[in-house]
Amino acid sequence: MNATARNVLIVVVLAALVAFLPAGGTTAAVLLQALSIAFLASLAWVASIMYRQNRSSLYLLGDNRRAALYAAVAVVAVVLTATHRMWASPAGSVAWLVLVAAAIYVAAAVIWSARRY
């Protein structure tokens, strides 16, 4: 059997299970939430490893630049958490874009100023 045909068959079988089994949609939602939590946990794990590896470099930034970098990371985390709600209105989508762009700019400015020395 062709690999593409096998993959399509797997997707069709899973879609049929979700559509026709009792509580199939609920089960799919639970599995999706579990997968999302596992993904976020792996991101937190990678972030903790990166922090431990670069701790001395972060402390060398100084208090003001480190605070700006942490604020940019916090803004990105909050904005990504609220993406669904913010994109519900045109003003929210513009605010989302402005906040993400500002956070990226601040992080890039901190990194650029730290590498300048």
C-alpha positions as CSV (number, residue, x, y, z in Angstrom):
1,M,0.0,0.0,0.0
2,N,1.2,3.5,-0.9
3,A,2.3,5.6,2.1
4,T,0.1,8.5,1.0
5,A,-3.0,6.2,0.6
6,R,-2.2,4.7,4.1
7,N,-2.0,8.2,5.7
8,V,-5.3,9.3,4.0
9,L,-7.0,6.1,5.2
10,I,-5.8,6.8,8.8
11,V,-7.2,10.3,8.6
12,V,-10.5,9.1,7.2
13,V,-10.8,6.4,9.9
14,L,-10.1,9.0,12.7
15,A,-12.6,11.4,11.2
16,A,-15.2,8.6,11.1
17,L,-14.5,7.7,14.7
18,V,-15.0,11.4,15.8
19,A,-18.2,11.8,13.7
20,F,-20.0,8.6,14.4
21,L,-19.0,7.3,17.9
22,P,-21.0,8.6,20.9
23,A,-19.0,11.4,22.6
24,G,-16.4,11.3,19.8
25,G,-16.2,15.0,19.6
26,T,-15.7,15.3,23.3
27,T,-13.0,12.7,23.2
28,A,-11.3,14.5,20.3
29,A,-11.4,17.8,22.3
30,V,-9.9,16.1,25.4
31,L,-7.1,14.6,23.3
32,L,-6.5,18.0,21.6
33,Q,-6.3,19.7,25.0
34,A,-3.9,17.0,26.3
35,L,-1.7,17.5,23.2
36,S,-1.7,21.3,23.7
37,I,-0.7,20.9,27.4
38,A,2.1,18.5,26.4
39,F,3.3,21.0,23.8
40,L,3.2,23.9,26.2
41,A,5.0,21.8,28.9
42,S,7.8,21.0,26.4
43,L,8.1,24.7,25.5
44,A,8.4,25.5,29.2
45,W,11.0,22.8,29.6
46,V,13.1,24.2,26.7
47,A,12.8,27.7,28.1
48,S,14.1,26.6,31.5
49,I,17.0,24.9,29.8
50,M,17.8,27.9,27.7
51,Y,17.6,30.1,30.9
52,R,20.0,27.9,32.8
53,Q,22.4,27.8,29.9
54,N,22.4,31.6,29.4
55,R,21.9,32.8,33.0
56,S,25.2,34.6,33.2
57,S,24.7,36.4,29.9
58,L,21.3,37.5,31.1
59,Y,22.7,38.9,34.3
60,L,25.4,40.8,32.3
61,L,22.6,42.7,30.5
62,G,22.0,44.9,33.5
63,D,18.7,45.5,35.3
64,N,17.0,47.8,32.8
65,R,17.7,45.8,29.7
66,R,16.9,42.5,31.4
67,A,13.6,44.0,32.7
68,A,12.8,45.1,29.1
69,L,13.6,41.7,27.8
70,Y,11.5,39.9,30.4
71,A,8.6,42.4,29.7
72,A,8.8,41.7,26.0
73,V,8.6,37.9,26.7
74,A,5.7,38.4,29.1
75,V,3.8,40.6,26.5
76,V,4.3,37.9,23.8
77,A,3.1,35.2,26.2
78,V,-0.1,37.1,27.2
79,V,-0.8,38.1,23.6
80,L,-0.4,34.6,22.3
81,T,-2.7,33.4,25.1
82,A,-5.4,35.9,24.1
83,T,-5.0,35.5,20.3
84,H,-8.5,34.0,19.8
85,R,-10.2,36.7,21.8
86,M,-8.2,39.6,20.3
87,W,-8.7,38.5,16.7
88,A,-12.5,38.5,17.3
89,S,-12.6,42.2,16.5
90,P,-10.7,44.4,14.0
91,A,-9.4,46.7,16.8
92,G,-8.2,43.6,18.7
93,S,-6.4,42.2,15.7
94,V,-4.6,45.6,15.2
95,A,-3.7,45.7,18.9
96,W,-2.4,42.1,18.6
97,L,-0.1,43.0,15.7
98,V,1.1,46.2,17.4
99,L,1.9,44.4,20.7
100,V,3.7,41.5,19.0
101,A,5.7,43.9,16.8
102,A,6.6,46.1,19.8
103,A,7.7,43.1,21.9
104,I,9.8,41.8,19.0
105,Y,11.3,45.3,18.5
106,V,12.2,45.6,22.3
107,A,13.8,42.1,22.3
108,A,15.8,42.8,19.2
109,A,16.9,46.2,20.6
110,V,18.1,44.6,23.8
111,I,19.9,41.8,22.0
112,W,21.4,44.3,19.5
113,S,22.6,46.6,22.3
114,A,24.1,43.7,24.3
115,R,26.1,42.6,21.2
116,R,27.3,46.1,20.5
117,Y,29.9,46.0,23.4
